[in-house]
């Protein structure tokens, strides 16, 4: 009775003493300035998990070919089929079921299954892919699909905060945050055509094909690769800008593939040493290393050793810029190509060809 009514009279503490703590008041409807919860809430429903499977045949064990073994156990040397699986991510880009992902996520798959964040699962159909930019388009037939809103990737600046959404290591959908570390990153050695957004938002295996968004939840890139020595994120990830991915996607949907311009030449960057050997004041343009016989450049009179400096009076700095610019030209169009030959500028009219399909 005393411990209940007058615990202050006792020298010992009664059991069941109330512990007083400080607690922040429940949040009002206003957003926290340091939170990206709203952006994640907008983007996450549009990002899907992609599960692929492929049937392969395992080679028979060498012992199975031994005559003694086959005498007692019969002929069991035939290889047995085995089904392998892998995972990745994708982004729902339209309410009628189109999904953008990476080519390498689905390139070898016999079956592709897509899982939405709301628990729905369905088989996906391959519409087409482009290995040279590592993009692929899938289609699913479900209702009420949460299509993501495209952002302005051409207005992204170095230092902007970005979010990466995907399914790393199959642990489930996750969101990581970082900043844009660089723009127009090329010559990374991943794809033929490179114009990456570089970010330190953690991108890990399984994130490929997922979304890179701004702080409003708008899509600005498709996560595609990381720079890593261990297989995990080291703070250097690459995403394909959505303005590039959108152009590729539209061509794939319309024609099942991508048609690019082509000159039929192989080029390399000009260096200080090369410029000195050609008696040039400074390195610029791209050295034409070889020309395909009867290709567009060969028919126009361009030769190996010419230094390509401009197309249609547009100066281009290196071979990567040349490659991207030529690829964007419509096949059949006649363009003026300017080269340096024997320290003199020469111009040639070239009819742009169709770039052969690459494996």
C-alpha positions in Angstrom: 0.0 0.0 0.0 2.8 2.4 0.9 4.8 1.6 -2.3 1.6 2.4 -4.3 0.4 5.5 -2.5 3.6 7.0 -1.1 6.6 5.5 -3.0 8.7 8.5 -2.0 8.8 7.3 1.6 10.6 4.1 0.6 14.4 3.9 0.1 14.1 1.2 -2.6 12.5 1.7 -6.1 9.3 -0.2 -6.6 8.9 -2.5 -9.6 7.0 -1.2 -12.5 8.5 2.4 -12.2 7.5 4.6 -15.2 10.4 5.6 -17.4 10.0 9.1 -18.8 11.5 9.7 -22.3 11.5 12.5 -24.7 9.7 11.9 -28.0 9.3 14.1 -31.0 5.7 15.0 -31.9 4.0 13.2 -34.8 4.9 14.8 -38.1 2.5 17.2 -39.6 1.6 17.0 -43.3 4.5 19.2 -44.3 7.5 17.5 -46.0 10.8 17.2 -44.4 13.4 19.2 -46.4 16.0 16.4 -46.0 13.8 13.6 -47.1 13.3 12.0 -50.5 10.4 9.9 -49.4 7.9 11.6 -51.8 10.2 11.0 -54.8 10.7 7.3 -53.9 7.0 6.9 -53.4 6.4 8.2 -56.9 9.1 6.2 -58.6 9.0 2.8 -56.9 5.7 1.5 -58.3 7.0 2.0 -61.8 10.2 -0.1 -61.3 9.8 -3.8 -61.7 11.9 -6.9 -60.9 12.8 -8.9 -64.0 13.5 -12.7 -63.7 14.9 -14.5 -66.7 15.5 -18.2 -67.3 17.3 -20.2 -69.9 17.7 -23.9 -70.5 21.2 -25.1 -71.0 22.7 -28.6 -71.4 25.3 -29.7 -68.9 28.2 -31.6 -70.4 28.4 -35.2 -69.3 31.0 -36.2 -66.7 34.1 -37.8 -68.4 33.6 -40.9 -66.4 30.3 -41.6 -68.2 32.3 -42.2 -71.4 34.4 -44.9 -69.8 33.6 -48.3 -71.5 33.6 -50.1 -68.1 31.2 -47.7 -66.6 28.9 -47.9 -69.6 29.0 -51.8 -69.5 27.6 -51.9 -66.0 25.4 -48.8 -65.9 24.4 -48.4 -69.6 24.8 -45.4 -71.8 24.2 -42.3 -69.7 26.6 -40.0 -71.6 23.9 -37.7 -72.9 24.0 -34.2 -71.5 21.1 -33.3 -69.2 19.2 -30.0 -69.6 19.5 -27.6 -66.8 17.6 -24.3 -66.3 19.6 -21.2 -65.2 18.1 -18.0 -64.0 19.3 -14.4 -63.5 17.7 -11.1 -62.4 17.6 -7.5 -63.2 15.3 -4.5 -63.1 13.1 -2.6 -65.5 11.0 0.6 -65.7 7.3 0.8 -66.8 7.4 3.7 -69.3 3.8 3.6 -70.6 0.5 2.6 -69.3 0.0 0.1 -72.2 2.7 -2.1 -70.9 6.1 -1.1 -72.4 9.1 -1.6 -70.1 12.6 -0.3 -70.6 15.5 -2.4 -69.4 19.1 -3.4 -70.4 19.9 -5.6 -73.3 22.3 -7.7 -71.2 19.5 -8.4 -68.7 17.4 -10.3 -71.2 19.7 -11.1 -74.1 20.0 -14.9 -73.5 16.6 -15.5 -71.9 14.1 -18.1 -73.0 11.5 -16.8 -70.6 11.1 -13.4 -68.9 8.9 -12.8 -65.9 8.1 -9.4 -64.5 7.1 -8.7 -60.8 5.5 -5.5 -59.8 5.8 -3.9 -56.4 2.1 -4.5 -55.8 2.7 -8.3 -55.9 1.5 -8.9 -59.5 3.6 -11.2 -61.7 3.3 -11.9 -65.4 5.3 -13.1 -68.4 6.9 -10.5 -70.6 7.3 -10.4 -74.4 10.5 -9.1 -76.0 9.7 -6.3 -78.5 13.4 -5.7 -79.5 16.8 -4.7 -78.3 19.8 -2.7 -79.2 23.1 -4.3 -78.1 25.1 -1.2 -79.0 23.4 1.0 -76.4 22.5 -1.9 -74.1 18.8 -1.2 -74.2 15.8 -3.5 -74.6 12.1 -3.1 -74.7 9.6 -5.6 -73.2 5.8 -5.6 -73.1 3.4 -6.9 -70.5 -0.4 -7.2 -70.6 -1.7 -5.9 -67.3 -4.2 -3.2 -66.4 -3.7 -0.1 -64.3 0.1 0.0 -64.8 1.9 2.9 -63.0 4.0 4.4 -65.8 6.8 6.7 -64.7 7.1 10.3 -65.7 10.1 11.2 -67.9 12.4 14.0 -66.6 14.7 16.3 -68.5 18.0 14.5 -68.6 19.5 17.1 -70.9 19.1 19.7 -68.1 20.8 17.5 -65.4 23.9 19.1 -63.8 26.9 17.8 -62.0 26.1 17.8 -58.3 22.3 17.2 -58.7 20.9 14.7 -56.2 19.6 11.5 -57.8 18.0 8.3 -56.7 18.7 4.8 -58.0 15.7 2.3 -57.8 16.1 -1.4 -58.5 16.4 -4.9 -57.1 20.1 -5.4 -56.0 21.2 -8.9 -55.3 17.5 -10.0 -55.3 17.0 -8.6 -51.8 13.9 -6.8 -53.0 13.3 -3.3 -54.3 15.6 -0.7 -52.9 16.4 3.0 -53.2 19.8 4.5 -53.0 20.8 8.2 -53.1 23.8 10.0 -54.5 24.8 12.8 -56.8 25.6 13.2 -60.5 29.4 12.9 -60.7 29.8 13.6 -64.4 27.9 14.0 -67.6 28.4 12.7 -71.2 30.8 10.1 -69.9 32.1 8.2 -72.9 35.0 5.8 -73.9 34.2 3.7 -70.8 34.4 0.6 -72.9 31.0 -0.8 -72.0 28.9 0.0 -75.1 29.6 1.0 -78.7 27.6 4.3 -78.2 28.2 5.9 -74.8 26.9 9.1 -73.3 26.5 8.1 -69.7 25.4 10.0 -66.6 27.9 9.0 -63.9 26.6 8.8 -60.3 27.8 7.6 -56.9 24.3 6.4 -56.0 24.9 2.7 -55.1 24.2 0.5 -58.2 24.8 -3.2 -57.7 24.1 -6.4 -59.6 20.4 -6.6 -60.1 20.0 -2.8 -60.4 20.7 -3.1 -64.2 17.8 -1.7 -66.1 16.4 0.1 -63.1 15.5 3.8 -62.7 17.7 6.8 -62.0 15.4 9.6 -61.0 15.6 13.2 -59.9 14.4 14.4 -56.5 10.8 14.7 -57.8 10.7 11.0 -58.9 11.0 11.7 -62.6 13.0 9.3 -64.7 16.3 10.7 -66.0 18.3 7.6 -66.8 18.4 3.8 -67.0 21.0 2.3 -64.7 23.3 0.1 -66.8 26.7 -0.6 -65.3 29.2 0.0 -62.5 32.9 0.3 -62.3 34.0 -2.3 -59.8 36.9 -4.7 -58.9 34.9 -6.7 -56.5 31.5 -6.9 -58.2 29.9 -4.5 -55.7 29.4 -0.7 -55.8 32.5 1.4 -55.5 30.7 4.7 -56.0 31.0 4.9 -59.8 27.9 3.9 -61.7 26.6 4.7 -65.2 23.1 5.4 -66.5 21.9 5.9 -70.0 20.2 9.3 -70.2 16.5 9.0 -70.8 16.5 11.3 -73.8 18.8 8.8 -75.5 16.8 5.8 -74.3 13.5 7.3 -75.5 14.8 7.7 -79.0 16.1 4.1 -79.1 12.8 2.8 -77.5 10.7 4.6 -80.1 12.7 3.0 -83.0 12.5 -0.5 -81.4 8.7 -0.2 -80.9 8.2 1.1 -84.5 10.5 -1.2 -86.4 11.8 -3.8 -83.9 15.4 -2.5 -84.1 17.5 0.6 -84.5 18.7 2.0 -87.9 21.8 4.1 -87.8 23.9 6.0 -90.3 27.3 4.6 -91.4 30.3 5.8 -93.4 32.2 2.5 -93.5 35.4 3.7 -91.8 37.2 2.8 -88.6 38.7 5.7 -86.6 41.0 6.5 -83.8 41.5 9.6 -81.7 44.3 12.0 -82.7 47.0 12.3 -80.1 49.9 14.7 -79.7 52.3 12.1 -81.2 50.0 11.5 -84.2 49.5 15.2 -84.8 53.3 15.7 -84.7 53.8 12.9 -87.2 51.3 14.6 -89.5 53.0 18.0 -89.0 49.8 19.4 -87.4 49.9 22.2 -84.9 47.4 20.5 -82.5 45.4 17.2 -82.3 41.8 17.5 -83.5 39.4 15.3 -85.3 39.8 11.5 -85.8 42.3 9.6 -87.9 40.7 7.3 -90.4 42.6 4.0 -89.8 40.8 1.9 -92.4 38.0 2.0 -95.0 35.7 -0.8 -96.0 35.9 -1.5 -99.7 32.9 -0.2 -101.6 31.5 1.4 -98.5 30.1 5.0 -98.5 33.5 6.6 -97.7 35.4 4.5 -100.2 33.0 5.4 -103.0 33.3 9.1 -102.1 37.1 9.0 -102.4 38.1 9.2 -98.7 41.3 7.3 -97.9 43.1 5.7 -94.9 45.3 8.3 -93.3 42.8 11.2 -93.9 42.0 13.1 -90.7 38.2 13.6 -90.4 37.6 17.0 -88.8 34.0 17.9 -89.7 30.7 16.7 -91.1 28.2 19.2 -92.5 30.5 22.0 -91.3 30.1 20.7 -87.7 33.5 20.4 -86.1 33.9 17.2 -84.1 36.7 16.7 -81.5 37.3 12.9 -81.4 36.3 9.5 -82.7 33.5 9.1 -80.1 31.8 12.3 -81.2 32.2 11.3 -84.8 30.6 7.9 -84.2 27.6 9.3 -82.4 27.1 12.0 -84.9 27.3 9.7 -87.9 25.0 7.2 -86.3 22.3 9.9 -85.9 22.4 10.7 -89.7 19.5 9.3 -91.8 20.7 6.6 -94.2 20.5 7.8 -97.8 21.3 11.4 -97.0 24.3 13.0 -98.8 26.5 14.9 -96.3 29.7 16.9 -96.8 32.7 15.3 -95.0 35.8 17.5 -94.4 39.2 15.9 -94.0 42.8 16.9 -93.8 45.0 15.3 -96.4 48.6 16.3 -96.8 48.0 19.3 -94.5 45.2 20.6 -96.7 41.5 20.5 -96.1 39.4 18.6 -98.6 35.6 18.1 -98.8 33.8 15.1 -100.1 30.1 14.5 -100.6 29.2 11.1 -99.0 25.9 9.2 -99.2 25.3 7.9 -95.7 24.8 4.1 -95.5 23.0 1.8 -93.1 25.1 0.6 -90.2 25.3 -3.2 -90.1 23.7 -5.0 -87.2 26.2 -5.7 -84.4 26.2 -8.8 -82.3 
